[in-house]
Amino acid sequence: MEGCQRRAAAQGLPFNIEVSDIKIPTHCPVLGIELRVSESGRQSPNSPSLDRIKPHWGYVKGNILVVSFRVNQIKRDATLAEIAAIAKFYSL
């Protein structure tokens, strides 16, 4: 949670969440993969990762959910248009 607070401050984003606002599901709501906390402390594609639904709104109540680290990796580098183009191409 401290990492989120630092990122919000560095990016000038609002932050008002508490630990009780974070609900970790058993599976990623996007990819359906099981979420597992690594015993080594290193993140893996299956690690739970806090996501901002609308990134510019910040880490505020109602704008966060837990997804897999893999989802956040994908979102970090791709635009929505790029993700849609990839999905369309491979859906043929």
C-alpha positions in Angstrom: 0.0 0.0 0.0 2.9 2.3 0.7 4.0 1.9 -3.0 0.6 3.0 -4.2 0.7 6.0 -1.9 4.2 7.0 -3.2 3.1 6.6 -6.8 0.0 8.7 -6.2 2.1 11.5 -4.6 4.8 11.3 -7.4 2.1 11.6 -10.1 0.0 14.2 -8.3 -3.0 11.8 -8.0 -5.6 11.6 -5.3 -5.2 8.9 -2.6 -7.8 8.0 0.0 -7.9 4.2 0.2 -7.4 2.1 3.3 -6.3 -1.5 3.6 -10.0 -2.4 4.2 -10.9 -1.1 0.8 -8.7 -3.7 -0.9 -10.4 -7.0 -1.6 -8.2 -9.7 -3.1 -10.3 -12.3 -5.1 -9.1 -15.9 -5.6 -8.9 -15.3 -9.4 -8.1 -12.4 -11.6 -11.4 -10.9 -12.8 -9.8 -10.1 -16.2 -7.8 -13.2 -17.1 -9.4 -15.7 -14.8 -6.1 -17.0 -13.5 -5.6 -17.9 -9.9 -4.0 -15.2 -7.8 -1.1 -16.3 -5.6 1.1 -14.3 -3.3 4.7 -15.3 -3.8 6.5 -16.6 -0.8 9.7 -15.0 -2.1 8.1 -11.6 -2.2 8.9 -11.3 -6.0 6.0 -10.6 -8.3 4.9 -13.2 -10.8 2.2 -13.0 -13.5 -0.2 -14.5 -10.9 0.5 -12.0 -8.1 -2.3 -9.8 -7.0 -1.9 -6.2 -8.2 -3.8 -3.1 -7.3 -5.4 -1.5 -10.4 -6.9 1.9 -10.9 -10.0 1.5 -13.1 -9.8 5.1 -14.4 -6.0 5.9 -14.0 -6.4 9.7 -13.8 -8.8 9.4 -10.9 -6.1 8.1 -8.7 -6.2 5.6 -5.8 -9.6 6.5 -4.4 -12.5 4.5 -3.0 -14.5 3.0 -5.8 -11.7 3.3 -8.4 -9.6 0.3 -7.4 -9.7 -3.4 -7.8 -7.2 -6.3 -7.6 -6.2 -8.0 -10.8 -3.2 -10.1 -11.7 0.2 -8.5 -12.1 0.1 -9.7 -15.7 -2.9 -7.5 -16.4 -1.1 -4.5 -15.1 2.0 -5.4 -17.1 -0.1 -5.5 -20.3 -1.9 -2.2 -19.4 1.3 -0.5 -18.6 2.7 -0.7 -22.2 -0.4 -0.9 -24.4 -3.2 1.5 -25.3 -6.8 0.4 -25.4 -6.7 0.6 -29.2 -3.6 -1.6 -29.3 -5.2 -4.2 -27.1 -8.4 -4.1 -29.2 -6.4 -4.5 -32.4 -4.5 -7.5 -31.0 -7.7 -9.1 -29.8 -9.4 -8.5 -33.2 -6.5 -9.9 -35.1 -6.2 -13.1 -33.1 -9.9 -13.7 -32.9 -10.2 -14.4 -36.6 
